[in-house]
Amino acid sequence: MGRKRAKGGGFDVPGWAWLVPCALVPVVLLNVGISWLGETSVSPLSFRFLDAKADALRAYAEHRPACLLEGHPELEPLITAAERRHRLPPGLLRALVQVESETRVHRISPAGAMGPGQLMPGTAEMLGVEDPFDPAPAVDASARYLAEQLRRFGDVRLAVAAYNAGPGAVDGRVPRNGETEHYVPKVLAAWKHTRPSAPPAAVAKRSPGTKTVARATAKPAPVTKPVARTKQAAPARAKPPASTSANTRSKPAVVEPARRG
């Protein structure tokens, strides 16, 4: 009674088996919508994060009409201003946004994270972001969240790991969950390119072939002028004492005989 016979076959299909395709259709449509509208790649038969993905599609549907009419501001100035406002290391938020969304405002991840900073629906609600696809509040919220993790852990690696996996998953080290241990090196590698270079005056220069390093900021050694030497007069030679010539001999004294009276 609860079975149906398949046409052209000699086997019976249970009645509940026909519910399986009906249950799969919404899942497939949800994943296809995330993949197409969210500019991401997700399996049509993925059953993970269904609630988050449904919330992301709902937020996208509410955001898109106004976006088509008004457009979006440029992302780079928003990121730079958010880094300064929340005192983040220069270039760190920019590197994080590049890894998270490749600077795509409407990206939705396979887990349902939204916007340029890929905020999960619960995180966006906690940070007071009504529209995660609006760049200005979304970027500011990502900067606030990252700055909070940096103050909490005092280390860039752990702060980036907490942004990805949540602060509860970071216990003094980067969690190994199959994603975060690869995510952190990507952000740090991107930060090397987004970090502003040091000014030339502060960079130490090393001349080739020498072992000493001369800093550009060091003060040059004072130049001392050589002291002109005065020409001293040659010491006067002592005159030899007056003497008779060596060739002359002294004549003997002549004694005259006494005259006799």
MARDOFI-106390 format. One line per field, with one value per residue (C-alpha): residue number from 0; residue in three letters; x, y, z. Coordinates in steps of 0.25 Angstrom, whole numbers, plus 5000, padded with zeros to 4 digits. Layout:
# residues N
resi = NUM; ...
resn = ALA; ...
xx = X; ...
yy = Y; ...
zz = Z; ...
***
This chain:
# residues 261
resi = 0; 1; 2; 3; 4; 5; 6; 7; 8; 9; 10; 11; 12; 13; 14; 15; 16; 17; 18; 19; 20; 21; 22; 23; 24; 25; 26; 27; 28; 29; 30; 31; 32; 33; 34; 35; 36; 37; 38; 39; 40; 41; 42; 43; 44; 45; 46; 47; 48; 49; 50; 51; 52; 53; 54; 55; 56; 57; 58; 59; 60; 61; 62; 63; 64; 65; 66; 67; 68; 69; 70; 71; 72; 73; 74; 75; 76; 77; 78; 79; 80; 81; 82; 83; 84; 85; 86; 87; 88; 89; 90; 91; 92; 93; 94; 95; 96; 97; 98; 99; 100; 101; 102; 103; 104; 105; 106; 107; 108; 109; 110; 111; 112; 113; 114; 115; 116; 117; 118; 119; 120; 121; 122; 123; 124; 125; 126; 127; 128; 129; 130; 131; 132; 133; 134; 135; 136; 137; 138; 139; 140; 141; 142; 143; 144; 145; 146; 147; 148; 149; 150; 151; 152; 153; 154; 155; 156; 157; 158; 159; 160; 161; 162; 163; 164; 165; 166; 167; 168; 169; 170; 171; 172; 173; 174; 175; 176; 177; 178; 179; 180; 181; 182; 183; 184; 185; 186; 187; 188; 189; 190; 191; 192; 193; 194; 195; 196; 197; 198; 199; 200; 201; 202; 203; 204; 205; 206; 207; 208; 209; 210; 211; 212; 213; 214; 215; 216; 217; 218; 219; 220; 221; 222; 223; 224; 225; 226; 227; 228; 229; 230; 231; 232; 233; 234; 235; 236; 237; 238; 239; 240; 241; 242; 243; 244; 245; 246; 247; 248; 249; 250; 251; 252; 253; 254; 255; 256; 257; 258; 259; 260
resn = MET; GLY; ARG; LYS; ARG; ALA; LYS; GLY; GLY; GLY; PHE; ASP; VAL; PRO; GLY; TRP; ALA; TRP; LEU; VAL; PRO; CYS; ALA; LEU; VAL; PRO; VAL; VAL; LEU; LEU; ASN; VAL; GLY; ILE; SER; TRP; LEU; GLY; GLU; THR; SER; VAL; SER; PRO; LEU; SER; PHE; ARG; PHE; LEU; ASP; ALA; LYS; ALA; ASP; ALA; LEU; ARG; ALA; TYR; ALA; GLU; HIS; ARG; PRO; ALA; CYS; LEU; LEU; GLU; GLY; HIS; PRO; GLU; LEU; GLU; PRO; LEU; ILE; THR; ALA; ALA; GLU; ARG; ARG; HIS; ARG; LEU; PRO; PRO; GLY; LEU; LEU; ARG; ALA; LEU; VAL; GLN; VAL; GLU; SER; GLU; THR; ARG; VAL; HIS; ARG; ILE; SER; PRO; ALA; GLY; ALA; MET; GLY; PRO; GLY; GLN; LEU; MET; PRO; GLY; THR; ALA; GLU; MET; LEU; GLY; VAL; GLU; ASP; PRO; PHE; ASP; PRO; ALA; PRO; ALA; VAL; ASP; ALA; SER; ALA; ARG; TYR; LEU; ALA; GLU; GLN; LEU; ARG; ARG; PHE; GLY; ASP; VAL; ARG; LEU; ALA; VAL; ALA; ALA; TYR; ASN; ALA; GLY; PRO; GLY; ALA; VAL; ASP; GLY; ARG; VAL; PRO; ARG; ASN; GLY; GLU; THR; GLU; HIS; TYR; VAL; PRO; LYS; VAL; LEU; ALA; ALA; TRP; LYS; HIS; THR; ARG; PRO; SER; ALA; PRO; PRO; ALA; ALA; VAL; ALA; LYS; ARG; SER; PRO; GLY; THR; LYS; THR; VAL; ALA; ARG; ALA; THR; ALA; LYS; PRO; ALA; PRO; VAL; THR; LYS; PRO; VAL; ALA; ARG; THR; LYS; GLN; ALA; ALA; PRO; ALA; ARG; ALA; LYS; PRO; PRO; ALA; SER; THR; SER; ALA; ASN; THR; ARG; SER; LYS; PRO; ALA; VAL; VAL; GLU; PRO; ALA; ARG; ARG; GLY
xx = 5000; 5012; 5019; 5019; 5023; 5033; 5028; 5035; 5042; 5039; 5043; 5035; 5040; 5036; 5027; 5037; 5048; 5041; 5043; 5058; 5058; 5048; 5057; 5069; 5063; 5064; 5078; 5082; 5075; 5082; 5096; 5094; 5089; 5101; 5111; 5105; 5101; 5112; 5123; 5129; 5130; 5121; 5116; 5101; 5099; 5106; 5098; 5108; 5104; 5090; 5085; 5096; 5095; 5080; 5083; 5094; 5084; 5074; 5083; 5088; 5074; 5071; 5084; 5084; 5073; 5079; 5093; 5089; 5083; 5094; 5107; 5118; 5130; 5144; 5149; 5163; 5161; 5151; 5161; 5172; 5163; 5158; 5173; 5176; 5163; 5165; 5180; 5183; 5197; 5197; 5193; 5188; 5174; 5176; 5183; 5172; 5161; 5169; 5170; 5156; 5148; 5159; 5153; 5139; 5128; 5117; 5125; 5118; 5127; 5123; 5120; 5111; 5121; 5118; 5124; 5138; 5143; 5134; 5126; 5117; 5103; 5105; 5117; 5111; 5099; 5108; 5116; 5103; 5105; 5091; 5096; 5109; 5110; 5110; 5126; 5126; 5120; 5125; 5140; 5139; 5133; 5144; 5155; 5148; 5147; 5162; 5167; 5159; 5166; 5180; 5178; 5173; 5185; 5196; 5201; 5198; 5198; 5188; 5179; 5178; 5175; 5164; 5158; 5157; 5153; 5148; 5155; 5150; 5158; 5171; 5178; 5192; 5194; 5188; 5177; 5179; 5165; 5169; 5167; 5173; 5187; 5187; 5179; 5189; 5201; 5193; 5190; 5204; 5209; 5200; 5203; 5218; 5212; 5202; 5211; 5216; 5231; 5240; 5245; 5259; 5266; 5263; 5268; 5283; 5291; 5303; 5314; 5318; 5331; 5331; 5328; 5323; 5309; 5307; 5294; 5288; 5283; 5297; 5304; 5316; 5329; 5335; 5346; 5358; 5367; 5382; 5390; 5400; 5414; 5422; 5436; 5446; 5459; 5471; 5478; 5491; 5503; 5513; 5525; 5538; 5547; 5558; 5570; 5583; 5584; 5588; 5599; 5606; 5615; 5618; 5632; 5641; 5644; 5657; 5665; 5675; 5687; 5689; 5698; 5710; 5713
yy = 5000; 5009; 5005; 5009; 5001; 5007; 5007; 4997; 4990; 4978; 4985; 4993; 5007; 5011; 5023; 5030; 5029; 5039; 5049; 5049; 5057; 5067; 5069; 5071; 5081; 5093; 5089; 5089; 5102; 5109; 5104; 5108; 5122; 5124; 5119; 5128; 5141; 5140; 5138; 5125; 5110; 5101; 5087; 5086; 5075; 5082; 5081; 5089; 5103; 5103; 5113; 5123; 5121; 5124; 5137; 5141; 5140; 5148; 5159; 5159; 5160; 5172; 5179; 5177; 5187; 5199; 5194; 5194; 5209; 5215; 5207; 5206; 5215; 5210; 5200; 5204; 5218; 5211; 5201; 5211; 5220; 5208; 5204; 5218; 5219; 5206; 5207; 5194; 5192; 5198; 5189; 5177; 5179; 5181; 5168; 5161; 5166; 5161; 5147; 5147; 5152; 5157; 5170; 5166; 5173; 5163; 5150; 5139; 5128; 5113; 5115; 5127; 5138; 5151; 5164; 5169; 5164; 5151; 5153; 5142; 5145; 5144; 5152; 5163; 5164; 5164; 5176; 5183; 5182; 5182; 5181; 5172; 5175; 5191; 5193; 5205; 5198; 5184; 5189; 5197; 5185; 5176; 5186; 5187; 5172; 5170; 5181; 5174; 5161; 5168; 5175; 5162; 5153; 5163; 5156; 5157; 5143; 5139; 5151; 5147; 5133; 5138; 5146; 5133; 5122; 5131; 5135; 5123; 5113; 5120; 5115; 5121; 5115; 5115; 5104; 5093; 5091; 5089; 5103; 5113; 5108; 5111; 5124; 5131; 5129; 5134; 5147; 5149; 5147; 5157; 5167; 5167; 5173; 5182; 5187; 5201; 5201; 5208; 5222; 5222; 5230; 5220; 5208; 5204; 5204; 5194; 5197; 5185; 5178; 5184; 5178; 5191; 5196; 5211; 5217; 5228; 5235; 5235; 5249; 5250; 5251; 5265; 5269; 5274; 5283; 5280; 5290; 5297; 5294; 5307; 5306; 5306; 5312; 5303; 5303; 5312; 5304; 5307; 5314; 5307; 5314; 5323; 5315; 5315; 5308; 5293; 5295; 5306; 5302; 5311; 5316; 5314; 5327; 5333; 5336; 5347; 5345; 5355; 5366; 5367; 5380
zz = 5000; 5003; 4991; 4977; 4965; 4955; 4941; 4932; 4944; 4953; 4966; 4976; 4981; 4995; 4997; 5006; 4995; 4986; 4997; 4995; 4982; 4988; 5000; 4991; 4982; 4992; 4996; 4981; 4978; 4991; 4987; 4972; 4977; 4986; 4975; 4964; 4972; 4982; 4972; 4979; 4977; 4985; 4983; 4979; 4989; 5001; 5014; 5022; 5027; 5021; 5031; 5029; 5014; 5014; 5023; 5013; 5001; 5008; 5012; 4997; 4992; 5001; 4997; 4982; 4978; 4984; 4980; 4965; 4966; 4975; 4973; 4983; 4987; 4984; 4994; 4996; 5003; 5012; 5016; 5018; 5027; 5035; 5038; 5043; 5051; 5058; 5059; 5051; 5045; 5032; 5021; 5030; 5027; 5012; 5012; 5020; 5010; 4998; 5004; 5009; 4997; 4986; 4989; 4983; 4990; 4987; 4990; 4998; 5003; 5004; 5019; 5017; 5020; 5013; 5008; 5006; 5020; 5019; 5032; 5036; 5039; 5054; 5054; 5046; 5055; 5067; 5061; 5058; 5042; 5036; 5022; 5021; 5006; 5008; 5007; 5017; 5030; 5026; 5025; 5038; 5045; 5040; 5045; 5058; 5060; 5055; 5065; 5076; 5073; 5072; 5086; 5092; 5087; 5085; 5073; 5058; 5055; 5066; 5063; 5048; 5053; 5062; 5051; 5043; 5053; 5065; 5077; 5085; 5076; 5078; 5090; 5089; 5076; 5062; 5062; 5052; 5046; 5032; 5028; 5038; 5038; 5023; 5024; 5033; 5024; 5012; 5020; 5025; 5011; 5005; 5016; 5011; 4998; 5004; 5016; 5012; 5010; 5020; 5016; 5009; 5020; 5030; 5022; 5025; 5013; 5011; 5001; 4993; 4997; 5011; 5025; 5031; 5030; 5029; 5033; 5025; 5037; 5044; 5045; 5037; 5044; 5046; 5036; 5043; 5035; 5035; 5043; 5035; 5041; 5043; 5037; 5049; 5047; 5047; 5060; 5060; 5060; 5071; 5066; 5068; 5078; 5072; 5071; 5063; 5051; 5052; 5043; 5051; 5062; 5074; 5074; 5086; 5094; 5092; 5105; 5103; 5111; 5122; 5119; 5128; 5133
***
